[in-house]
Amino acid sequence: MTDWNRVTSEAAGFAVNLERKLAAGFESGLLLPIHALLVSRGGKLVLEQYFEGEDESWGDSLGRVEFGPEVLHDLRSVTKSVVGLLYGIALERGFVPPIDAPVIDAFPEYPDLVADPERRKVTVGHTLNMTMGMEWDENKPYTDPTNSEIAMEMAPDRYRFVLDRPIVEEPGKTWIYSGGAVALIGALIERGTGKRLTEFAQEALFAPLGITDFYWMAGSDGVASPASGLRLRAPDLLRIGAMLVDGGRHEGRQVVPEAWIEASWTPAITLPDGLGYGRLWYMHEAPAPGYDKPLRWVGAFGNGGQRLWLAPEAGVACVIYAGDYNVFERWVTPARIWREIVLGNLERA
């Protein structure tokens, strides 16, 4: 990350012993297995640490990897939040349907589904907020063919598979985690822009940020997975985060519409655990020593402990890569790093 201005933790408004506290966490074994940890504030790099550990990509073992700034890493479901940004860019350019449009209208090849008045109630907004009200189950292991996302990947027509799910709730009422919803968002982007998702991402988001190296996993039909397929270098994901906390700007250029970011970071629904959710982002608040009231935070979460954490009002972005794939009870580690080490040592407003 030689093109970033680096500052000490103290100069960035963190406790002077931030690095030592982090090191103590790793020495105690409480913060393993983390692959990378990066923190920026106000567009300046505060922390950048890499480690060594076992890794995989979409279930395929990569063996033991020595991580560094040039190493690509699965984002898993952090990909979803990136795709949400792409929809906002495409919407501003007039390529995709508005938020209140019935999502089924973009799939005229299924006239029986288009004619269903109940399915016509499901809007693009419901799809982005995962409140479509359609049956979907990703609580099963991703090695289980009855997991809805895996079943979608194995289906002869992924979009019909998603759109034809039984309706179990009124749209907008209940949050049901769904990679299928994001598959539809990816399709809307591709159909509206006339470009593959990877091509539009490169042109509209990656190139303006100087991101040149990425890989996007695809299903057997060659369709890039909007739900979990993106692989990025840790510094490049941090670059996206720093751009977002600066209102969608990078080096004076508006990359993502600021209004889209703020709408995305306004909770559309509250989850059972108390987190807010909107347009493929999680959100809540947490205390920070330098602030009189808890700071709003926004997050993108991925299987294994992949995280992009943002504290917009403080100008802080944090990237965590980890290797705890499918070990759900271990995902508390990235949250501890964010709350106790990053926000917990943010002393100056």
Residue, then its C-alpha position, 0 to 999 in steps of 0.5 A: m500500500t505504498d500509495w497510502n499516507r501512513v500515520t501512527s495510531e496516536a496521530a490518527g486519534f487512537a491510543v498510543n499502545l494500540e499495536r501492543k494491545l493487538a499483539a497481546g491478543f494474538e499472543s494469547g491465542l484469542l484472535l486467531p486465525i486472522h489472516a489480515l487486519l487493516v485500519s484507516r482513518g480519514g484516508k490514512l493508513v493506521l494499521e496493516q498486519y498480515f499473518e500466515g494460516e490455512d486458507e481455502s477458496w469456495g471450499d477448495s483448500l489453498g493450503r498454508v498461505e503467507f498473507g500480504p498486500e498482494v494476496l487475493h482472499d475470498l470475501r464470501s458474503v462481503t461480496k453482497s455489499v459490494v454488489g449493493l454499491l454497484y446497484g446504486i451506481a447503475l441506478e444513478r446512471g439509469f440502467v436498472p429499475p427503481i427501488d419500488a419496481p416489481v423485481i419480476d418485471a425484469f424477468p419476462e421470460y417467466p410469464d407465469l410468474v410475472a402474472d402472479p399478483e402476489r409475486r408482483k408485490v416483491t420490489v427491488g427494494h425488498t430484494l436488496n433488503m432481503t425482505m422478499g418474503m420467499e422461502w429460503d434456507e441458508n442455515k444448513p451447511y454449504t456442503d449440503p445440497t438442500n442449502s438453498e444457495i447450493a440448490m440454486e447453483m445446481a438448478p438448471d435455471r438459477y433465476r427461476f429457482v429463486l423467483d419460484r420459491p413459495i411465498v411465506e411472508e408479506p414482502g417487507k415484513t421479515w428478513i430472510y437471509s438469501g443469496g438468491a436475492v443477491a443473484l437477482i440483483g446481479a442479474l438486474i445489473e447485467r441486464g440493465t448495463g448490458k455488461r457482465l457483473t465483473e466488467f461493470a464492477q471493473e469500470a464503475l467501481f474498481a478502476p476509479l479506485g485504482i483496483t487492478d487485481f481481483y477475481w470473481m468466482a462463477g458457477s458452473d453456468g459461468v455466471a459470476s456469483p453476486a452473493s459470495g464470489l469476489r476475491l480481493r486484496a485486503p488493501d483494495l477492500l480497505r480502499i473501498g471502505a475509505m471511499l465509503v466513509d468519505g461519502g463515496r468520494h475518492e481523490g475528489r471523484q464521486v464514485v458511489p452516489e452519496a444519497w445511495i450510501e446514506a439510504s443503504w445505511t438507514p435500517a430498513i428492518t431490525l434483525p432478531d439479534g438487534l442489528g439493523y439491515g438495509r440494502l445488503w449492509y448491517m448496522h448498529e452502534a458501539p461505544a468509543p472512548g473519545y465520543d459522548k455517545p455510541l458511534r454508528w457502525v456499518g458492516a459487511f459480513g462474510n463466511g469465515g470471519q471476513r469483515l469490512w467495518l466502517a464508522p462513518e462519523a469517525g472516518v474509520a474503516c477496518v478490514i479483517y480477513a480470517g480462516d474460520y470458514n463454516v465455524f460460526e461460533r468463532w466469528v466473534t473474533p472479528a467483532r472483538i477486534w472491531r469493538e475492543i481494539v479498534l473502537g475501544n482505542l479510538e480516543r479523540a473525536 
